């Protein structure tokens, strides 16, 4: 496993600390210290488990200028040069009118099978108006990094109006008491930048954040690293002893911070494919990230996505990923305590599934090669799509809804599919579909309600179904597959309602069916209506309900009625076991089920 040098780690953490702004009182009369000096610190580390790979870092700070600083230039330099932890208390109580570092250069050299050299430069670093570890201004004028032929990244000014250095260091290094979250940074802006690679160039938009809050971690990062050293098994995996330290740390980490929403200005990339040399372009508009909250992975929304390349063009007005709640997995891990082991993780995998809220999109438009017709293009559009997942039980959402509108796609021209050919002959060469599904489990009534399963083409048809299943106990969601399967087999059928509305499909398709029978459309409809009505009576018998349904079916097939409704209910209030409905003997002779079910219908 590759280990970064402590110098590089300290430098990065130090810069991160100074990249978060803070508020303070004015300092007194100036006492300026300016010391030009080159620091050249190299601290290689070698890990024999990776075949002798080593990493060394060199950090150079030509000049540090302080005004009324409670820390000397030498102490600041020492902290940034690898001995950061030794100066945590000084930094937490730091007072200064200003601290300015014109430039910091970091070089990281990796040796081994894949040697590389990474250079990073930070310019015009300023920390102003600092008192007791709280600063009233912070900025980095610009930054850049490069890694050989892999590419170069440059960023504009980073600035913030508030930085609580003590709170930030307490978050990472400990030494600060308290359980309440406090502001760490406010009014942060990153002016964007560019990335230039061997085959591409990207521009990155402005980033803004109003406030980031945190509380001290229960175990400091350094303590966790020290406590888990050597706690690995023969295969290099974290041992159960190590997991008992790492798992609570990461839970605490996720629950120790929050923020206001983050706004990114978007990306714009262009270049050529390294494999085919074909040009490509990728761009987005504004990207919004919800605020972080304890135990929550925030949702995000992306606007105006455009992708083109290799003959495919994609545009998307908006895509959103909904938040993910980690509270259930965290509760399971916390309750396990010292029981954490490979066996525990295998037995409790379902409890560790986070509650993801789903995703949505709007305005998708894709144009690309037609797989069924080489040399031609095909266009597919989706007006909107949504997937919502809620009320998780043992890692399974017990409330689900999904919908799509204006799904526009060509009807495939497949000569081997008679159904598709019939649609195309009827002039239906493009489908415009809407889809809607929602279902939920109700624990008190032990029912699963499929509230809607609908499919429609506004100019052709509207179809929908609803259903209620009974005897749905919470063992349906049991982590034991055998238990869950047994619960599913014990479900009962309570009711079903079907609706079909002809919005023009019949008028387009019936003439073609009639032509195949060498007759006219009305004669074909009359014959088909008689057959359908007779089949209903033959199946259900000459009851009042059967006669009503038979007449409704006949009117619908004749075209006199445009909507047909059919309702099927279990005669017993406790429902009919699904096993009974699935019995092969009953399926071969459906009349045997009529003693258990009632079927009614109407048309209009």
LOBA-805707 format. One line per field, with one value per residue (C-alpha): x, y, z. Coordinates in nm, 3 decimals. Layout:
LOBA-805707
east c(X,...)
north c(Y,...)
up c(Z,...)
//
This chain:
LOBA-805707
east c(0.000,0.138,0.205,0.233,0.526,0.453,0.598,0.356,0.065,0.152,0.188,-0.148,-0.323,-0.154,-0.272,-0.619,-0.622,-0.526,-0.782,-1.072,-1.155,-1.221,-1.333,-1.114,-1.055,-0.805,-0.439,-0.226,0.076,0.273,0.589,0.703,0.930,1.038,1.281,1.383,1.472,1.461,1.331,1.420,1.273,1.278,1.114,1.090,0.896,0.924,0.662,0.801,0.448,0.427,0.750,0.981,0.770,0.885,0.745,0.952,0.836,1.027,0.865,1.008,0.894,1.118,0.962,0.720,0.624,0.440,0.294,0.227,0.224,0.224,0.408,0.751,0.835,1.051,0.762,0.525,0.790,0.852,0.478,0.441,0.762,0.649,0.620,0.263,0.133,0.393,0.244,-0.128,-0.174,0.014,-0.200,-0.519,-0.430,-0.265,-0.290,-0.157,-0.238,-0.127,0.074,0.184,0.356,0.431,0.483,0.491,0.628,0.578,0.737,0.637,0.847,0.722,0.952,0.874,0.696,0.511,0.745,0.603,0.679,0.407,0.468,0.230,0.263,0.052,0.102,0.011,-0.119,-0.254,-0.410,-0.535,-0.676,-0.621,-0.698,-0.701,-0.702,-0.985,-0.903,-1.104,-0.968,-0.787,-0.687,-0.463,-0.398,-0.354,-0.246,-0.123,-0.014,0.133,0.234,0.465,0.278,-0.048,-0.149,-0.152,-0.423,-0.444,-0.692,-0.773,-0.811,-0.947,-1.087,-1.296,-1.403,-1.394,-1.165,-1.162,-0.817,-0.867,-1.194,-1.047,-0.740,-0.958,-1.160,-0.851,-0.602,-0.806,-0.707,-1.035,-1.324,-1.693,-1.968,-2.140,-2.081,-1.931,-1.864,-1.526,-1.540,-1.772,-1.818,-1.575,-1.518,-1.299,-1.266,-1.241,-0.958,-0.841,-0.702,-0.489,-0.400,-0.227,-0.556,-0.799,-0.858,-1.121,-1.237,-1.393,-1.642,-1.659,-1.740,-1.917,-2.001,-2.165,-2.070,-1.907,-1.951,-1.781,-1.727,-1.415,-1.378,-1.400,-1.071,-0.821,-0.700,-0.346,-0.466,-0.661,-0.359,-0.135,-0.389,-0.441,-0.075,-0.006,-0.370,-0.393,-0.420,-0.185,-0.360,-0.316,-0.683,-0.791,-0.823,-1.132,-0.931,-0.856,-1.219,-1.329,-1.128,-1.179,-1.557,-1.648,-1.405,-1.571,-1.919,-1.805,-1.648,-1.972,-2.173,-1.937,-1.993,-2.258,-2.267,-2.488,-2.545,-2.247,-2.271,-2.032,-2.014,-1.995,-1.738,-1.646,-1.411,-1.302,-1.037,-0.978,-1.012,-0.681,-0.802,-0.971,-0.848,-1.213,-1.309,-1.534,-1.693,-1.845,-2.002,-2.239,-2.417,-2.453,-2.405,-2.577,-2.491,-2.725,-2.581,-2.399,-2.578,-2.478,-2.508,-2.638,-2.469,-2.616,-2.811,-2.691,-2.838,-2.670,-2.805,-2.756,-2.538,-2.406,-2.193,-2.083,-1.836,-1.804,-2.123,-2.337,-2.490,-2.652,-2.824,-2.990,-3.170,-3.136,-3.030,-3.066,-2.936,-3.136,-2.979,-2.861,-2.933,-2.663,-2.833,-2.955,-2.613,-2.447,-2.694,-2.628,-2.250,-2.268,-2.491,-2.250,-1.967,-1.694,-1.877,-1.750,-1.586,-1.600,-1.874,-2.073,-2.049,-2.160,-2.457,-2.567,-2.500,-2.864,-2.850,-2.560,-2.751,-2.798,-3.134,-3.082,-3.363,-3.340,-3.278,-3.456,-3.389,-3.556,-3.514,-3.298,-3.223,-2.992,-2.899,-2.670,-2.620,-2.927,-2.831,-3.108,-3.019,-2.645,-2.561,-2.872,-2.925,-3.182,-3.320,-3.459,-3.608,-3.731,-3.934,-3.888,-3.802,-3.819,-3.733,-3.822,-3.731,-3.850,-3.930,-3.645,-3.682,-3.365,-3.213,-3.525,-3.746,-4.105,-4.238,-4.140,-4.255,-4.120,-4.255,-4.155,-4.321,-4.278,-4.049,-4.020,-3.847,-3.881,-4.070,-3.800,-3.825,-3.776,-3.908,-3.917,-4.158,-4.516,-4.642,-4.389,-4.454,-4.829,-4.767,-4.546,-4.801,-5.059,-4.839,-4.717,-4.344,-4.272,-4.383,-4.459,-4.500,-4.578,-4.516,-4.623,-4.577,-4.617,-4.635,-4.604,-4.621,-4.849,-4.742,-5.060,-5.290,-5.025,-5.096,-4.897,-5.078,-4.979,-5.151,-5.080,-4.911,-4.988,-4.863,-4.998,-4.942,-5.166,-5.266,-5.316,-5.413,-5.418,-5.386,-5.361,-5.380,-5.403,-5.376,-5.385,-5.201,-5.263,-5.091,-4.775,-4.584,-4.257,-4.077,-4.094,-3.796,-3.609,-3.234,-3.268,-3.358,-3.546,-3.761,-3.834,-3.919,-4.161,-4.331,-4.366,-4.525,-4.779,-4.910,-5.276,-5.455,-5.720,-5.822,-5.727,-5.868,-5.786,-5.869,-5.802,-5.891,-5.869,-5.737,-5.703,-5.513,-5.821,-5.894,-5.537,-5.492,-5.838,-5.848,-5.519,-5.644,-5.961,-5.761,-5.570,-5.909,-6.029,-6.312,-6.397,-6.327,-6.686,-6.748,-6.424,-6.518,-6.864,-6.722,-6.448,-6.700,-6.924,-6.633,-6.506,-6.853,-6.910,-6.577,-6.669,-7.001,-6.836,-6.576,-6.792,-7.131,-7.468,-7.465,-7.572,-7.209,-7.099,-7.373,-7.274,-6.907,-6.989,-7.187,-6.906,-6.644,-6.865,-6.924,-6.550,-6.445,-6.717,-6.578,-6.904,-6.729,-6.377,-6.300,-6.324,-6.304,-6.260,-6.251,-6.147,-6.195,-6.144,-6.477,-6.313,-6.211,-5.879,-5.792,-5.690,-5.340,-5.114,-5.011,-5.369,-5.374,-5.039,-5.144,-5.097,-5.428,-5.620,-5.437,-5.525,-5.891,-5.956,-6.322,-6.208,-6.109,-6.454,-6.565,-6.296,-6.310,-6.573,-6.527,-6.722,-6.685,-6.825,-6.757,-6.825)
north c(0.000,0.342,0.575,0.952,1.117,1.294,1.615,1.612,1.524,1.801,2.054,1.962,1.974,2.302,2.458,2.317,2.478,2.814,2.780,2.823,3.183,3.326,3.636,3.823,4.153,4.412,4.361,4.625,4.816,4.632,4.432,4.320,4.019,3.926,3.638,3.523,3.157,2.835,2.526,2.202,1.914,1.562,1.274,0.956,0.653,0.300,0.025,-0.316,-0.457,-0.254,-0.380,-0.109,0.193,0.510,0.860,1.168,1.526,1.854,2.171,2.517,2.839,3.125,3.395,3.427,3.776,3.819,4.129,4.112,3.733,3.527,3.258,3.323,3.283,2.985,2.816,2.867,2.736,2.433,2.356,2.370,2.175,1.852,1.915,2.040,1.841,1.996,2.343,2.267,2.451,2.757,2.769,2.729,3.043,3.227,3.606,3.823,4.130,3.941,3.647,3.649,3.374,3.479,3.123,2.760,2.493,2.121,1.842,1.479,1.207,0.847,0.563,0.204,0.041,0.365,0.652,1.002,1.356,1.594,1.966,2.203,2.579,2.809,3.184,3.493,3.320,3.571,3.532,3.856,3.994,3.684,3.662,3.349,3.123,3.306,3.495,3.762,3.705,3.444,3.405,3.215,3.425,3.127,2.764,2.516,2.153,1.927,1.564,1.513,1.443,1.374,1.738,2.069,2.221,2.590,2.766,3.128,3.302,3.123,3.357,3.348,3.598,3.376,3.098,2.941,2.781,2.634,2.465,2.328,2.188,2.042,1.869,1.700,1.682,1.691,1.898,2.092,2.000,2.034,1.854,2.148,2.241,2.583,2.778,2.690,2.893,3.146,3.309,3.088,3.145,2.965,3.159,2.849,2.723,2.508,2.162,2.090,1.733,1.568,1.536,1.770,2.100,2.181,2.502,2.487,2.746,2.944,2.765,2.928,2.815,3.034,2.837,2.515,2.398,2.119,1.984,1.817,1.450,1.206,1.052,1.270,1.164,1.115,0.893,0.676,0.638,0.546,0.308,0.113,0.075,-0.295,-0.397,-0.591,-0.959,-1.167,-1.047,-0.680,-0.631,-0.443,-0.681,-0.694,-0.502,-0.232,-0.221,-0.153,0.170,0.271,0.216,0.440,0.702,0.724,0.731,1.015,1.191,1.180,1.304,1.586,1.833,2.029,2.306,2.533,2.438,2.451,2.600,2.511,2.712,2.408,2.250,2.281,2.021,1.949,1.740,1.418,1.056,0.891,0.567,0.687,1.048,1.147,1.491,1.521,1.798,1.794,2.083,2.153,2.453,2.521,2.228,2.261,2.040,2.030,2.123,1.851,1.728,1.473,1.123,1.246,1.233,1.543,1.540,1.726,1.879,1.935,2.167,2.192,1.889,1.860,1.572,1.507,1.266,0.945,1.028,1.062,1.389,1.414,1.711,1.710,2.003,1.876,1.567,1.534,1.273,1.267,1.256,0.933,0.871,0.673,0.666,0.304,0.158,0.374,0.252,-0.112,-0.064,0.118,-0.149,-0.422,-0.271,-0.530,-0.791,-0.644,-0.913,-1.055,-1.294,-1.004,-0.800,-1.102,-1.173,-0.809,-0.684,-0.577,-0.356,-0.167,-0.057,0.323,0.483,0.640,0.873,0.807,1.037,1.237,1.397,1.637,1.715,1.425,1.422,1.159,1.129,0.855,0.565,0.345,-0.010,-0.158,0.042,0.094,0.430,0.599,0.811,0.756,1.012,0.932,1.191,1.179,1.473,1.373,1.075,1.029,0.747,0.800,0.550,0.592,0.419,0.168,-0.154,-0.363,-0.199,-0.230,0.071,-0.004,0.294,0.323,0.548,0.601,0.788,0.906,1.147,1.210,0.916,0.961,0.686,0.534,0.206,-0.041,-0.156,-0.526,-0.741,-1.049,-0.891,-0.896,-0.670,-0.396,-0.425,-0.387,-0.064,0.079,-0.013,0.175,0.485,0.452,0.495,0.690,0.608,0.886,0.706,0.804,0.565,0.585,0.338,0.368,0.104,0.097,-0.140,-0.057,-0.232,-0.184,-0.332,-0.580,-0.484,-0.391,-0.140,-0.098,0.236,0.273,0.094,0.302,0.319,0.553,0.721,1.032,0.985,0.608,0.461,0.493,0.183,0.151,-0.107,-0.097,-0.392,-0.477,-0.774,-0.891,-1.084,-0.877,-0.910,-0.738,-1.070,-0.981,-0.759,-1.009,-1.029,-1.409,-1.496,-1.813,-1.619,-1.344,-1.601,-1.781,-1.448,-1.369,-1.708,-1.636,-1.319,-1.306,-1.145,-0.898,-0.692,-0.556,-0.278,-0.249,0.043,0.076,0.380,0.382,0.723,0.630,0.300,0.105,0.335,0.291,-0.084,-0.235,-0.151,-0.337,-0.639,-0.634,-0.617,-0.928,-1.101,-0.968,-0.770,-0.413,-0.256,-0.252,-0.614,-0.711,-0.517,-0.677,-1.029,-0.960,-0.806,-1.112,-1.347,-1.145,-1.116,-1.487,-1.571,-1.369,-1.553,-1.889,-1.818,-1.649,-1.807,-1.640,-1.423,-1.060,-0.948,-1.162,-1.018,-0.662,-0.729,-0.904,-0.604,-0.366,-0.567,-0.583,-0.206,-0.140,-0.372,-0.230,0.118,0.246,0.289,0.427,0.315,-0.033,-0.093,-0.436,-0.509,-0.841,-0.900,-1.186,-1.301,-1.379,-1.062,-1.226,-1.266,-1.560,-1.706,-1.633,-1.998,-2.090,-1.854,-1.990,-2.354,-2.513,-2.698,-2.376,-2.197,-2.470,-2.440,-2.078,-2.156,-2.321,-1.977,-1.826,-1.963,-1.748,-1.431,-1.188,-1.011,-0.701,-0.443,-0.137,0.078,0.432)
up c(0.000,-0.098,0.196,0.141,0.316,0.643,0.500,0.206,0.433,0.677,0.396,0.247,0.586,0.660,0.336,0.394,0.736,0.591,0.312,0.555,0.659,1.008,1.201,1.457,1.636,1.517,1.617,1.783,1.648,1.379,1.444,1.100,1.049,0.698,0.652,0.299,0.325,0.127,0.301,0.127,0.323,0.187,0.370,0.162,0.281,0.150,0.166,0.084,0.029,-0.291,-0.444,-0.306,-0.397,-0.225,-0.204,-0.121,-0.087,-0.111,0.020,-0.049,0.119,0.007,0.227,0.518,0.636,0.967,1.132,1.509,1.499,1.819,1.620,1.481,1.116,1.212,1.393,1.099,0.861,1.082,1.097,0.719,0.664,0.827,1.201,1.191,1.488,1.718,1.662,1.689,2.020,1.893,1.580,1.782,1.981,1.691,1.690,1.406,1.206,0.896,0.771,0.407,0.211,-0.147,-0.266,-0.155,-0.388,-0.327,-0.530,-0.473,-0.636,-0.655,-0.755,-0.846,-1.139,-1.221,-1.131,-1.134,-1.027,-0.915,-0.870,-0.693,-0.645,-0.423,-0.462,-0.259,0.053,0.304,0.647,0.804,1.127,1.342,1.714,1.928,1.623,1.446,1.126,0.950,0.602,0.400,0.037,-0.204,-0.513,-0.745,-0.748,-1.004,-1.020,-1.285,-1.319,-1.614,-1.937,-1.752,-1.749,-1.565,-1.347,-1.256,-1.028,-0.965,-0.634,-0.330,-0.068,0.247,0.510,0.818,0.939,1.284,1.280,1.628,1.536,1.213,1.386,1.659,1.390,1.247,1.535,1.855,2.153,2.150,2.377,2.303,2.120,1.949,1.588,1.530,1.210,1.063,0.741,0.582,0.242,0.054,-0.317,-0.567,-0.890,-1.109,-1.322,-1.608,-1.667,-1.971,-2.061,-2.357,-2.549,-2.375,-2.204,-1.942,-1.777,-1.431,-1.313,-0.991,-0.664,-0.369,-0.015,0.250,0.562,0.677,1.039,1.234,1.583,1.726,1.642,1.933,1.820,1.635,1.293,1.419,1.701,1.455,1.227,1.521,1.674,1.351,1.255,1.207,1.258,0.931,0.852,0.638,0.319,0.407,0.498,0.807,1.101,1.329,1.588,1.333,1.217,1.575,1.557,1.195,1.179,1.478,1.348,1.006,1.163,1.385,1.084,0.882,1.180,1.273,0.991,0.807,0.550,0.350,-0.017,-0.254,-0.602,-0.883,-1.202,-1.427,-1.658,-2.023,-2.171,-2.525,-2.691,-2.880,-2.777,-2.694,-2.859,-3.179,-3.207,-3.255,-3.119,-2.815,-2.612,-2.265,-2.078,-1.792,-1.653,-1.282,-1.043,-0.705,-0.407,-0.108,0.227,0.418,0.730,0.997,0.851,0.516,0.176,0.011,-0.310,-0.614,-0.927,-1.263,-1.532,-1.909,-1.974,-2.332,-2.460,-2.816,-2.967,-3.171,-3.360,-3.046,-2.923,-2.579,-2.416,-2.076,-1.916,-1.559,-1.363,-0.987,-0.745,-0.423,-0.074,0.089,0.459,0.639,0.981,0.960,0.865,1.131,1.395,1.300,1.313,1.646,1.799,1.686,1.892,1.951,1.740,1.412,1.200,0.846,0.962,1.111,0.791,0.584,0.810,0.834,0.481,0.434,0.743,0.588,0.277,0.295,0.226,-0.117,-0.222,-0.599,-0.895,-1.164,-1.499,-1.740,-2.106,-2.225,-2.599,-2.751,-3.118,-3.242,-3.483,-3.535,-3.424,-3.641,-3.952,-4.011,-4.160,-4.022,-3.711,-3.436,-3.191,-2.845,-2.610,-2.251,-2.124,-1.759,-1.542,-1.166,-0.925,-0.559,-0.286,0.074,0.405,0.399,0.596,0.631,0.324,0.105,0.023,0.123,-0.074,-0.441,-0.719,-1.067,-1.365,-1.710,-1.951,-2.324,-2.392,-2.768,-2.965,-3.312,-3.351,-3.467,-3.826,-3.749,-4.038,-3.813,-3.562,-3.693,-3.416,-3.489,-3.861,-3.800,-3.604,-3.877,-4.145,-3.938,-3.958,-3.600,-3.659,-3.341,-2.987,-2.737,-2.407,-2.050,-1.760,-1.395,-1.111,-0.736,-0.464,-0.087,0.210,0.502,0.820,1.031,0.762,0.636,0.276,-0.033,-0.249,-0.612,-0.641,-1.010,-1.295,-1.603,-1.959,-2.224,-2.559,-2.556,-2.921,-2.907,-2.570,-2.192,-1.973,-1.597,-1.322,-0.944,-0.705,-0.336,-0.184,0.170,0.450,0.391,0.718,0.800,0.746,0.375,0.451,0.666,0.605,0.585,0.225,0.323,0.570,0.315,0.045,0.276,0.356,-0.016,-0.080,0.195,0.025,-0.077,-0.370,-0.253,-0.555,-0.896,-1.112,-1.486,-1.716,-2.087,-2.298,-2.677,-2.790,-3.156,-3.162,-3.275,-3.567,-3.693,-3.638,-3.695,-4.070,-4.118,-3.923,-4.129,-4.449,-4.341,-4.308,-4.646,-4.489,-4.389,-4.049,-3.920,-4.012,-3.843,-3.527,-3.515,-3.544,-3.288,-3.043,-3.064,-3.002,-2.703,-2.546,-2.591,-2.432,-2.122,-2.081,-2.142,-1.875,-1.610,-1.675,-1.726,-1.414,-1.388,-1.344,-1.641,-1.863,-1.767,-1.836,-2.164,-2.287,-2.179,-2.368,-2.676,-2.677,-2.639,-2.921,-3.148,-3.084,-2.934,-2.597,-2.562,-2.205,-2.052,-1.672,-1.516,-1.141,-0.988,-0.615,-0.375,-0.234,0.100,0.288,0.379,0.011,-0.206,-0.150,-0.446,-0.435,-0.521,-0.820,-0.940,-0.907,-1.254,-1.227,-1.161,-1.441,-1.689,-1.589,-1.480,-1.410,-1.084,-0.955,-1.008,-0.675,-0.514,-0.727,-0.850,-1.185,-1.282,-1.558,-1.731,-2.036,-2.148)
//
